[in-house]
Amino acid sequence: MKLDILAIGVHPDDVELSCSGTLINEIKRGKKAGIVDLTQGELGTRGTVETRYREAANAAMIMGVQVRENLKMRDGFLKNDEENQLKLIQAIRKYRPEIVIGNILHDRHPDHGRAGKLIADACFLAGLPKIETRDDNGNKQQRWKPAYVLQYIQDWYREPDFLIDISDVFEQRMNAIKAYTTQFHADENDKTEPQTYISTPDFLEGIVARARMFGKRIGVKYAEGFISEKTIGIHNLDALIAAET
């Protein structure tokens, strides 16, 4: 299946928290989008691998993505090495996306930065014909280099290179995030599992606040921000959103 957009996250829920509104927007416009999770989130304090798979599947259904798969790299011990690069190159060549959206290069969780570099390197290497990979049936894959590799903004604030209006799909985006019932907005009186940095109501309130802050900067209610190492061009000025002055 050829995808227009492939979103990659080192942990299940990275994509939902950071760029799910943009994915939903593009799917509603008829684009094909998919998600690759690099790890199973097995070191997460709350929940289990099994619950994370169920939650990821529910979130994927809410977003409407065409495909979601997990490469089962090591959570917490992720390496940007040849083995993991080849796994990701195989996935990129399998789905042949025009745009890849992935983890940021520096963030609170060290896995985020390592994954961001792994994603950037694999996208470049996937375009080299002398790197050989094979599909699930053993057939040699053709090289593929995405036109753009974007980084979504995660825990630490980064100044975005551009912002995307997600106002019309914000509720759907939040429903996708809340599909991770073991991770977010836990009842503070529930003592069955320990509270974590991301399980308190304050964390989700911060997610909403950032979307509103980004939205205000371009004159809309909610937006998501992205970073691009490559200069992005547009076909015409109609693509610009006029912010109120």
N, C-alpha and C positions, 0 to 999 in steps of 0.2 A: 504494500500500500504506500503510495507516494503521499507525503504530507506537505502542506504549505508551511506549517509551523510545528516545530518540535520544542517543547518546554522540558528542561532537564533540571532535576533537583536532587541534591545529595540525600535528603531525607524525604520520605512521604510527608507531605503538607508544605514543603518549601514553595512549591509552585502555587498552591492555593493561596498562601499568605502573601505572595509577592506579585503574581502576574495573572491570576485566574480571571480577573475582570477583562483583561485584554484578550485572553483566549476566548472567553464567552462572546465578546464583541465580534471577533473575527469568525467564529463558528456561525453566529447569526447572520453574517455577511456571506455565508456559503463556503468559507475556507475549511480545509481539513486540518485538524490539529490533534496532536498526540502528546503523551507524557512519558518520559523515561525517568524512573527513580533509580538512583545509583545504589543506595543501600536500603535495607529493610527497616532502618530505624531501631535496630535491636537493642541499642544501649539506652533508649528512652526510659526515663524513670517511671513513667506511667504507661499502662497498657502492655500489650505483648505484640510479638510479630504477627500473630494471627489477627488480633484486633486491628492492627495497622493496615493489613491487607484489606480487611472488610471496609474499613473507613476510607481507604484510598479508592476502592471500587465504587463506594457510594458517592464520593466526591466527584469522581470521573463521570458518573451518570448525571449528576447535577449540572456539571459544566457542559456535558455533551461531547466530550472528546471521542475521537474515533478509536483510539487505542491507548493502552497504558501497560507498560511492562517494567519489571524490576531486574536490574543487573546483578544484584546480590553482592556488591562489594562490601568491604568491612566498615561498618559504622564506627566512627571514632578513630579508626586506624587507616583511613583511606589514603592511598598513595597515588601520586601522579607518576606511575611507572608504565613500562611497556605492556604489562599484562592488562592493566585497566584501560590504557589507551586503546589497545586492540579491541577490547570488549565494546568500548564506546564507538570506535570507528565502525565496527560491524553494524551497530544500531543506526548510526548516521547514514551509512550506505544503504541500509535496509529501507529506511523511510524517506531518504532523499529530500529533506526539508529545504525550502528556500531560506527560511529564517530559523535560527536556533536562539532560544532564550534560556539563560542559565544563571547559576549562582554568581554572586559578586566576588571580586578578587580578595577583599579584606573585610572581615566581619567579626562579631563577637564569638561565634562558634568557629573553631579552627577548621572544621570540615568544610565550611562554606567557601573559604578562600582556596583551600586545596582543590575542591571540586570546580571552582571557577576557572582555575588554571588548567585543570585536566580537560574541561570542556573546550576551552579556547584552543589548546594544543591538539585535541582530537579532531576538532573541526578543520584545522589546517592540514593535519596529516591525512585525513580522509580524502583529501584531494590529490594525494600523491599516488600515481599509478603503480609504483614499484613496491608499495606496501600492500601485501596480499592478505585479504580476508575472505572467508567463505560464509555463505548463508547457512540457514539451519538444515538445508538439504545437501550441503557440501559443494554447492556451485560457487565458482569464483565471483566475487562481487566487483562491480565497476566502481571506479573512484567517484567521489561526490564531495564537493565543497560548497557549503551553504553560502549564499550571497551576503548574509549579515549574521553576526553573532552579537547578541545583546545580553547585557547583565541586568537582572532585576535588583532592586534595592531591598535589603533585608533588615536586620536589626539595627545596626548603626546607620545614622543618617549619612547619605551621600548626595551631593548636588547632582540632580539628574541632567542628562543631556537633552532629554525631551520627555514630555508628559502626554499620556493618552487618557482621554475622557472616558470614564467608565460609569457615569452617572446612571445611565439607563439599565445597567445590569448589576448595580451594586448589591441589591438584595440577594440576587442569585449568587453572586460572589461570596457574600457572607454565609449563605447556606452551605456552600461548598466547604468553607473553612470550618463551620460548625459540624460538618459531617465527622470530624475527628473528635468524637465525643469523649474519648479517654484523655485527650490532650488539653482542650481549651474550655475556659469558663466553667471550671468545676465548682460544685457547691462547697463553699468554705467550711461547712459543717460536716462534710463527708470525710471521714478519717480512714476509709478503706485503703487509700493510696496517698502518698505524700504530696503536699502542694509543691509546685515548681514555679520557676520564673514565668512559664507560659500558661499555667493552668488557672491563674487568678483572673477575675473579670477585668482588672486593670490592663492586662496584656491586650485583650481584644479591643478595649476602648482606645488603646494606643494605635492599633491598626486602623480603626475608623478615623481617628484624629489625623493621622498622616495622610490618608486618602482625601480628607477634607482640605487639609493644608495644600496639598498638591493641586487639588481642584480649584481652590481659590486663586492660585497663581495664573491659571489660564481661563478664569471666568466661568467655571462650571462647578457643580457640586462636589464631585468625586473624581480623582484621577490616580493613575499609577505612573511611577517614574522609572526610567531606564537609562542605562549608560551604554555608550557605543564607542569602542576604540576607533572605529571606522567612520569617516564623515558620511552623513546620511543626506541624500538629495531627495527632492520631491519633484513631481511632474509639473505642478502648477500651484499658484498661490491660493487656490480654493481649498487646498489641503490644510491651510493654516486656520487655527481657531483664534478669533479676535477676542482678546481679554478686555474686560472693562477697565477704563482708566479713571 
